[in-house]
Structure formats: C-alpha cells, structure tokens
Amino acid sequence: MRTDLVTACEIAYGAKRTKAYELFRRGELDFPAVRVGNRVIVPVANLCQFLGIQLEPDAAA
C-alpha cells in the first residue's frame, strides 16, 4: 500500500502541501518517499513504522 506525500506529512507532522514538498526537496523526511512521474509516493508500511504503529500481517501472504 502507498499514500501520497501530502497525506503522509499531514499525518506525521501536521504539515500542509508546501511544507511537505519542502521537506521532501531538502531530504528531511523521517520516512522514505519516491518521486513517480509528477507524484511523490510514500509506502504506508514505512510511514506506520515511523509513527510506531504495528501493521497486522497480511493474511494472503
């Protein structure tokens, strides 16, 4: 699963769009984010790990 940069930063830092992209450009995020075309994608598992949230194992795996 993945989410967009702005949503991830709103959850993690309470930051809005401008601050989210500023953190991304400066390399100051505490979780990985990858540019895919015009979007920046954040893996939900890494965001949860940063937040200290343990995900349940995937039943299909």
C-alpha positions as CSV (number, residue, x, y, z in Angstrom):
1,M,0.0,0.0,0.0
2,R,1.1,3.6,-0.6
3,T,-0.1,7.1,0.0
4,D,0.8,10.5,-1.4
5,L,3.4,12.8,0.2
6,V,0.9,15.4,1.4
7,T,-1.3,12.9,3.2
8,A,1.7,11.3,4.8
9,C,3.1,14.7,6.0
10,E,-0.3,15.8,7.3
11,I,-0.4,12.6,9.4
12,A,3.2,12.6,10.5
13,Y,3.9,16.3,11.1
14,G,0.6,18.2,10.7
15,A,2.3,19.8,7.6
16,K,0.4,21.0,4.6
17,R,1.3,20.8,0.9
18,T,4.0,23.5,0.7
19,K,5.8,22.3,3.8
20,A,5.5,18.6,2.7
21,Y,7.3,19.3,-0.6
22,E,9.9,21.5,1.1
23,L,10.7,18.6,3.5
24,F,10.9,16.2,0.5
25,R,13.2,18.5,-1.5
26,R,15.5,19.1,1.5
27,G,15.7,15.3,2.2
28,E,14.3,16.0,5.7
29,L,11.6,13.3,5.8
30,D,11.8,10.7,8.5
31,F,10.4,8.0,6.1
32,P,11.2,7.1,2.5
33,A,9.4,8.9,-0.3
34,V,9.8,8.3,-4.1
35,R,9.0,10.6,-7.0
36,V,6.9,8.7,-9.6
37,G,6.2,11.0,-12.5
38,N,4.6,14.1,-11.1
39,R,3.7,12.5,-7.8
40,V,5.6,11.6,-4.7
41,I,4.6,8.3,-3.1
42,V,5.2,7.1,0.5
43,P,4.9,3.4,1.4
44,V,2.3,3.1,4.1
45,A,4.3,0.4,6.0
46,N,7.3,2.8,6.4
47,L,5.0,5.6,7.5
48,C,3.4,3.3,10.1
49,Q,6.8,2.2,11.3
50,F,7.9,5.9,11.8
51,L,4.6,6.5,13.7
52,G,5.2,3.4,15.9
53,I,2.1,1.7,14.5
54,Q,2.5,-2.1,14.0
55,L,0.6,-3.4,11.0
56,E,-1.2,-6.8,11.1
57,P,0.4,-9.4,8.9
58,D,-1.2,-9.8,5.5
59,A,-3.5,-12.8,5.6
60,A,-2.8,-13.5,1.9
61,A,1.0,-13.7,2.4
